[in-house]
Structures are given as structure tokens and as C-alpha cells.
Amino acid sequence: MLPSPAAPTGTAAPTGLRWPASLTLVRHGQSTGNLADARAREQDAEVVDVGERDADVPLSDLGRRQAAAVGRWLATAPEAPPVPQVVISSPYVRALRTAEAVVRGAREAGLDVPDPRTDERLRERDLGWWDGLTGAGVRARFPEESARRARLGKFYYRPPGGESWCDVALRVRSVLASLREEHPGRDVLVVSHQAVVTNFRLVLEGLDERSVLELDAHEPLANCSVTSYAFGDGGVQLRLAGDTRAVQGVEITDDPADDPTEEPVEDSAGSPAGGRRGAQVAR
């Protein structure tokens, strides 16, 4: 996908506030859950066959290669966003391993990129009772709730025990407030999930229900796609939207040399970066 043009004038991010210099959003690499979900849909199954809880679903072999490729792309591609000075990730395994691999790939290409830190506000949308079910499973097991979702619409509907898209948007607004407070003028990289990245677009571009659902339907975010914004006196500008050039041509091979390690990036004290599960966006 080619980079999107600059966002129109009058986006949601107002002038006069302190903002990061740039914000780059990366969806995690392909996970084993993505593969299981695709199989379940092909088979019209009711349940997605995933053994781990959602927070522990790992990357697939392809997902690890995708993440490393994003790191190399950030270091070498002229069209890439600015080199990140801050890297923040969802604590979910598939996102944190993506962030670690992006950092490792960038460092191997010669960039000085900091260790990733985690923020639980960037976690995947909680589906509550619907976790692990396909659409067919929801309709078969919760027909009344399925009908209620159809009436309310995807944007406002909250599954029992879960979150609506509006709930995710509230988390995103909180993250952006922290970024303005803690990282003004810095280049920030965030690694998260499809619904979260899409809600960043909702907030930053001032989209409404119809616009964001059309975006989700017609421009779904690929694994390891890159969306980026620049902030300046004129407000916020969308520079890249769901860009996949970093992972074009990435595939699974039988060559062990092509297999990125999953060892966590270590911080300066020698501890895994993923162990710093900060409840706030940290410097």
C-alpha cells in the first residue's frame, strides 16, 4: 500500500498543544492466533483453536520476520518515518515481541534505538464472553447478543465483559495525553493492535462512527503495517496509512540464518525490556 496523502486541514489534534514531533504506529506481526482465526473462518467453525490466553499468543515464524523487516526498513528506507527516540508497546506477547524485533533490526542496521517499554493501555480490545469465538460461534451461542450488536452497530456495542470501540478510543485519548505531557518534540514509535491503531486514527483525524467503520472495512490493517503522523504548527498530518512496503517480499524460508531470534531486548541493567511493565508511558 502506498503512503496516504497528508490529512486534510482541521484534523482533531488542535494547534497550541505540545505534541511529539512524530508518531509512528505499527500493528504487530502475524501471530499464531491470526493463523488459527483464518483456519476457523475457512472451516466455518464456531471456536478459534488457540491454547493460550489472548495476552500470551505468540508471533508466527512469518510474524518474526515481518517485525525484523520493519526495523531494517526504519533504518534504511528514505520514505520511512523518523528514527524513534521512544518505543512503547502493548504488553501482549505478539506486540512486545514485534517491538523487540523492530528495535533489534534497527540496531543491526546501525541505528541507536531505545529499548521498548510497555503500556497496558495499548493492549488489544477485550472481547469478553466472545473471546475465542468466530462470528458463527457468537451467532450460535449468543443469538440475543448478536442481534443487539446488529442493532447498536459495531462502534458502540460492548460484548458482555468486554469493550466497545469507544472504550478503546478512551484508552487511546489517555495515551495521547501522556505522550503530549512526557514526550513533546520527540519521535515516538508505538506497537499495538488493529483496533487500537484504528482508534488512533479516529482520535487524531477527528473521524466519526461512519468514517472509522468505513476505514476498518475498506482499509484493514495488515500485520506490521505502518501508520505515521507528523505534528507541527499546522496541526497533525497523516504521512503514511497502513503502509506495507517494509514487509513486501518477506516470507518463510528453510534457511536458519533467516530466522530472527526471539530473545528479548535487554535494557542497560541486563533485564528483559519486556519486564518493565509500566502503567504509565515512560520516558
C-alpha positions, 0 to 999 in steps of 0.5 A: 500500500502506498503512503496516504496523502497528508490529512486534510486541514482541521484534523482533531489534534488542535494547534497550541498543544505540545505534541511529539514531533512524530508518531509512528504506529505499527500493528504487530506481526502475524501471530499464531492466533491470526493463523488459527482465526483464518483456519476457523473462518475457512472451516466455518467453525464456531471456536478459534483453536488457540491454547493460550490466553489472548495476552500470551499468543505468540508471533508466527515464524512469518510474524518474526520476520515481518517485525525484523523487516520493519526495523531494517526498513526504519533504518534504511528506507528514505520514505520511512518515518523518523528514527524513534527516540521512544518505543512503547508497546502493548504488553501482549506477547505478539506486540512486545515481541514485534517491538523487540524485533523492530528495535533489534533490526534497527540496531543491526542496521546501525541505528541507536534505538531505545529499548521498548517499554510497555503500556497496558493501555495499548493492549488489544480490545477485550472481547469478553464472553466472545473471546475465542469465538468466530462470528458463527460461534457468537451467532450460535451461542449468543443469538440475543447478543448478536442481534443487539450488536446488529442493532447498536452497530459495531462502534458502540456495542460492548460484548458482555465483559468486554469493550466497545470501540469507544472504550478503546478510543478512551484508552487511546485519548489517555495515551495521547495525553501522556505522550503530549505531557512526557514526550513533546518534540520527540519521535515516538514509535508505538506497537499495538493492535488493529483496533487500537491503531484504528482508534488512533486514527479516529482520535487524531483525524477527528473521524466519526462512527461512519468514517472509522467503520468505513476505514476498518472495512475498506482499509484493514490493517495488515500485520506490521503495517505502518501508520505515521503522523507528523505534528507541527504548527499546522496541526497533525498530518497523516504521512503514511496509512497502513503502509506495507512496503517494509514487509513486501517480499518477506516470507518463510524460508528453510534457511536458519540464518533467516530466522530472527531470534526471539530473545528479548531486548535487554535494557542497560541493567541486563533485564528483559525490556519486556519486564518493565511493565509500566502503567504509565508511558515512560520516558 
